[in-house]
């Protein structure tokens, strides 16, 4: 009703309870980085599947029921690839979303799997019709075009408690954020064009689930599958649990 690009970035951002779902997941980054600074990783503190802090589980914790439901869903199903869809820009961001230097609003903060995340973001950005268009204009002030329409989330703006960082550190799921359109609230008549802009990108992104090593970890003698096996890769300081 207010016009397509006139409603402001905060419109519709908070729940009925006044919680910003975009910042509502447990901050596991700080615990990991503190442990790294004290040489506790990975022998005394895991670099993956980091447990949820006790304070976050209290009944009076400021955690939205929607957030708790998503976390329960993530714990029940071992997702390995994910994307969450936003609006208001044309860019794909990848973890970490939170700056390592706590007082900085922007800071390049890559994960141990930075190469994989950059690839995943690039796959989406280069196949998105709007992002790849030669007539592409800036949405607002940030020039993401010169970076290939991808950026490390924390290097754009810090987001403590993001779902991307939580997915990576708590469930081993690789997740990116896709800013679908300059317009947060496109008119209904514009939705078919938005779908065409993103259809191939979504399909290509899902196909990336087949990249990398996959298989079943089995006991050599019994051939039975081994649950919760830890996979370590030389040179990557982030293990994965089967």
N, C-alpha and C positions, 0 to 999 in steps of 0.2 A: 504493500500500500504506500510505502514511503518512496518508492522508486528503486530501481535495480541496484544502484551503487551508492545510495544516499543514506543507508540505515546505520552505517558505522560498524567497525570491526567487533564491538562487544555485543551487538544485538543477538539475542538467542544463545549466548555463550554459557550462561549459568543455568543450573537446574532450578526446579521449584524451591529446593532447600537452600539455594544460594551457593552451590558448590560448582567450581569450574572443573569439569571432568577432564579437561586437557592437562591439568596439573595434579590430579587426584591419586595417582598411583604411588606406591611406596618408593621413597628415595633410596635406592640400593647403591647408587653411584658413590655417595660420600663414604659409605662403609667400605666399599671396595678400594677406593683411593687411599683412605686412611690405612687400611691393611697393607696396601702396596708400599706406602711410605715407611711402614714399620717392618718391612721384609717378612710379612706373614703369609704372602700368597705364593704358591697355592697350598703349602704344607699345613698351615694352621687355619687359613681362611680360603674358601674356594674362590676361583676366578670365574665361576659359572654357577648356575642354579643357586644363587645367593638366597638364603632364607629371608622371609618377610620379617621385619623387626617386630618385637613383641608389642610395642606401643601402637602399632598400626592395627593390631587385631582386637584391641579393647573395644567394648561396646560403645563407649562414648567418643571414640576416635572420629574425626571429621572425614569419614569415608562414605561416599554416596552408595546407595543400594545398587545403582547401575554399575559402579566400579567393582563392588564385591562380586556381582554376578559375572562380570567379564573375567575377573581373576579366577573364579571357580570354574568357568568354562575353559580357560587356558590350562588349568591344572588337570582337568579331566581328559583333555584331548592334546596329544603331543604335537602341536603345530610346529612347523619348521620354517614357514614363510608366511608373511602377512603384510598387509598395507592398510593404513587408515586414511580416509578421504576427508579433506578439508576444502575450504573455499576462501577466496579473497586474494589469491596470487596464482601465478603459473610457475611452479617450481616443485622439484622433488627433493625432500630433505632426508637425511639418513643419520643414524646415531653416531656419537652421543648427542642428545638434545640439551644436556646440562653442561655448563662450563665447569672445568675442573678447578679453576680459580674462582672461589665462591663469590667474590665481589665483582667479577667482571660480567658485563651484560652480553658481550660477544667474545668468543675465543675458539679457535680451531681445536676441537676435542675429539680426535678419532678413536675408534674402537680398535681392538687387536685384529679385527676382521675388516679393516678399512677398505681393502681392495675389493672384497666381495660386496660390501655395501655400496661402494661407488659404482660397481658394475650393475647392481640391481637398480639403482637410481637412474643410471644412464640408459638402461634398457627401456624403462618407462618413458623417460624424457624424450628420447630420440624417436620413439614411435608414436608419441602423442601429437596429433595433427596441429593443435593450437601452439604447442611449444616449439615444434619443428618448422612452423611456417616461416617463410622468408619475410612475410609481412607482419610478423610478430611485433607488437608494441609493448612498451613497459606497462605493467599494470598500475604501478604507483611511482615509487622513487627508486627502489632497488633494481639494479641491472643484473639480473640473473642470466641473461642471454650470453654474456661473455664467459660465463662459467659452464655453459652447456645446459643451463636450466636445472642444475643440481647444486646442492650445497650441504655441507655438514650443519646439522641443525643448530648446534651451539655456536657456530660461526655466524649464524643469522641472528638469533636471539635465544638466550638461555631459557629452558623450560624444565625446571625441577619437577620430578614426579610425572614424567611423560610415559605414555604406554609403550613407546618404542624402546626406551632404555629399560623399562621393567621387563618387557618381553625378552630382550636379549640377555639380561642378567639373571632373571628368575626362571625362565622356561626354555632358554636356548633357541627361541624363535627369532628369526631375522625379520625385522619389521621396518618399513619406511613410511613416511608421510607424503601423500600426494596432494598438493594444492592444485585443485582441478581447474580453477577459473578465476579471472580477475574479479568476477562478480560473485559475491557470497550468496546472493538471492536471485538467480536468474528467473526470468518470467517463464511460465509454462510453455510458451511458444518457442523458447530457446532450448528446451530440454532435448529435443531430438538431435540438434547440432552438438550439444554437449556430449551426448551418448556417442555420436560418431567420432568425436575428438578422442574419446577414451576407450572405445571398444577394443581396438587392436592392442593398445597398451596394456589393458587388463589381461587379455589372453596371453600376450608375450610374457608378461610378468609372472603369471601363474606357471607358465612352462619352465621358468627358471628353477622350479622346485626339483627338477631332474639334474641340475648341475651338481658337481662335486661327488664325493664318495657316499654311497648308500649301500645298504645291505642288512644282514642280520648277524649279530654277534652270537656265536654258538660255542658251547662246551666242546672241546676237541674230542673227548672220549664218548660222550653221550649224544652229541649233535643237538642237544636241547638248547633253546634260546636262553641267553643270559640277560635278565632284566637289569636296568639301571647300570649298565657298563659305562665306564668313563673313557672317552676317546680323547687322546692328546695328540696334537700335531706339533712337530718341532718348529720353533720359530713363531708360533701363534700363542700368545698368553691368554687363551680362552678355550677351555675344554668343552666338550659336549657330552651330555648324558643320553644314552639310548632310551 
